[in-house]
Amino acid sequence: MRSGGRWMAAAAWLVVGVGCKEAPRSAPGATPGVAQRHDDGASVWNAEGVKLIDVRTPGEFAGGHLPGAINAPVTDLDGVAAAVGAPDAPAVIYCASGARSGHAVKALQARGYTRVVNGGGARAAAARLGVSLVR
């Protein structure tokens, strides 16, 4: 093999082998060899009685929020938990970009909340729900 061939073989090994993780295991009942979609919280988004919790500041909330949303700033995690209610209550938590809501969701999950999802930014959440932001 010429040096060019060895280089190509090394490059192929890097592309295929380095950084690869073990293939995810299929869920029970899943079709082998078929990629399974990760649950994006659709069951929570569509749940009856789902609460929409906006964890931005009151000023940001006043600038535009989802209809029916509750404002509970992320700086008060006890207030966010109180807005969600029971640990098994469905809630979509959102903010401006998804960063603060992601923090709130992780904190709530650490407290035992099981049906909270990160709704991302307010505009993205509004688009997903097919609504306009209200002031």
C-alpha positions as CSV (number, residue, x, y, z in Angstrom):
1,M,0.0,0.0,0.0
2,R,1.4,3.4,-0.9
3,S,1.5,6.2,1.7
4,G,-1.5,7.8,0.1
5,G,-3.5,4.6,0.8
6,R,-2.4,4.5,4.4
7,W,-3.5,8.1,4.8
8,M,-6.9,7.3,3.4
9,A,-7.3,4.3,5.7
10,A,-6.3,6.4,8.7
11,A,-8.7,9.2,7.7
12,A,-11.5,6.6,7.3
13,W,-10.8,5.2,10.8
14,L,-10.9,8.7,12.3
15,V,-14.2,9.5,10.6
16,V,-15.8,6.2,11.5
17,G,-14.1,5.1,14.7
18,V,-13.1,8.1,16.8
19,G,-15.8,9.7,18.8
20,C,-18.4,7.0,18.1
21,K,-20.4,5.9,21.0
22,E,-22.0,2.5,21.4
23,A,-25.2,2.4,19.4
24,P,-28.3,3.1,21.5
25,R,-30.2,0.1,22.6
26,S,-33.7,-0.3,21.2
27,A,-36.6,0.1,23.6
28,P,-38.5,-3.0,24.4
29,G,-40.9,-3.7,21.5
30,A,-39.0,-1.5,19.1
31,T,-38.1,-2.7,15.6
32,P,-34.5,-3.7,15.5
33,G,-32.4,-1.5,13.1
34,V,-35.0,1.3,13.0
35,A,-34.1,4.5,14.7
36,Q,-36.5,5.4,17.5
37,R,-37.6,9.0,18.0
38,H,-36.8,10.4,21.4
39,D,-39.9,11.6,23.3
40,D,-39.9,15.4,23.0
41,G,-42.6,15.7,25.7
42,A,-45.4,15.7,23.2
43,S,-47.6,13.9,25.7
44,V,-47.1,16.8,28.1
45,W,-47.7,19.5,25.4
46,N,-51.0,17.8,24.6
47,A,-52.0,16.9,28.1
48,E,-55.4,18.0,29.4
49,G,-54.8,20.8,32.0
50,V,-51.2,21.5,30.9
51,K,-49.9,24.6,32.6
52,L,-47.7,27.1,30.7
53,I,-45.1,28.6,33.0
54,D,-43.1,31.6,31.8
55,V,-39.9,31.8,33.9
56,R,-38.8,35.2,32.5
57,T,-38.8,38.4,34.5
58,P,-42.1,40.3,35.0
59,G,-41.0,42.9,32.5
60,E,-40.2,40.3,29.9
61,F,-43.5,38.6,30.6
62,A,-45.4,41.9,30.1
63,G,-43.6,42.4,26.7
64,G,-45.4,39.3,25.4
65,H,-46.3,35.8,26.7
66,L,-48.3,32.8,25.8
67,P,-52.1,33.1,26.4
68,G,-52.9,31.7,29.8
69,A,-49.3,31.5,30.9
70,I,-48.3,31.9,34.6
71,N,-45.3,34.2,35.3
72,A,-43.0,32.6,37.8
73,P,-39.4,33.9,37.4
74,V,-36.6,31.3,37.5
75,T,-34.9,33.2,40.3
76,D,-37.7,31.8,42.6
77,L,-37.7,28.1,42.0
78,D,-40.1,27.5,44.9
79,G,-42.5,29.9,43.1
80,V,-42.0,27.9,39.8
81,A,-42.7,24.7,41.7
82,A,-45.8,26.2,43.2
83,A,-47.0,27.4,39.8
84,V,-46.7,23.8,38.4
85,G,-48.5,22.3,41.4
86,A,-48.3,18.6,42.0
87,P,-45.1,16.7,41.0
88,D,-47.1,14.8,38.3
89,A,-48.9,17.8,36.9
90,P,-48.1,18.5,33.2
91,A,-46.3,21.8,32.6
92,V,-44.5,23.4,29.7
93,I,-41.8,25.7,31.1
94,Y,-40.5,28.4,28.7
95,C,-38.4,31.6,28.7
96,A,-36.8,33.7,26.0
97,S,-34.4,31.2,24.5
98,G,-34.8,27.9,26.4
99,A,-31.8,28.4,28.7
100,R,-33.6,29.5,31.9
101,S,-36.5,27.1,31.2
102,G,-34.0,24.3,30.9
103,H,-32.5,25.2,34.2
104,A,-35.9,25.3,35.8
105,V,-36.9,21.9,34.3
106,K,-33.7,20.3,35.6
107,A,-34.3,21.8,39.1
108,L,-37.9,20.6,39.1
109,Q,-37.0,17.1,38.0
110,A,-34.4,17.0,40.8
111,R,-37.3,17.7,43.1
112,G,-39.3,14.8,41.7
113,Y,-41.4,16.5,39.1
114,T,-42.1,14.0,36.3
115,R,-44.1,15.8,33.6
116,V,-42.3,19.1,33.1
117,V,-40.7,19.9,29.7
118,N,-38.6,22.7,28.4
119,G,-40.7,24.7,25.9
120,G,-37.8,26.7,24.7
121,G,-38.2,30.3,23.8
122,A,-41.6,32.1,23.9
123,R,-41.8,32.6,20.2
124,A,-41.0,28.9,19.5
125,A,-43.5,27.7,22.0
126,A,-46.2,30.0,20.5
127,A,-45.4,28.6,17.1
128,R,-45.7,25.1,18.3
129,L,-49.0,25.8,19.9
130,G,-50.2,27.8,16.9
131,V,-50.9,31.0,19.0
132,S,-49.7,34.5,19.1
133,L,-48.0,36.1,22.1
134,V,-50.2,38.4,24.1
135,R,-49.3,41.6,26.1
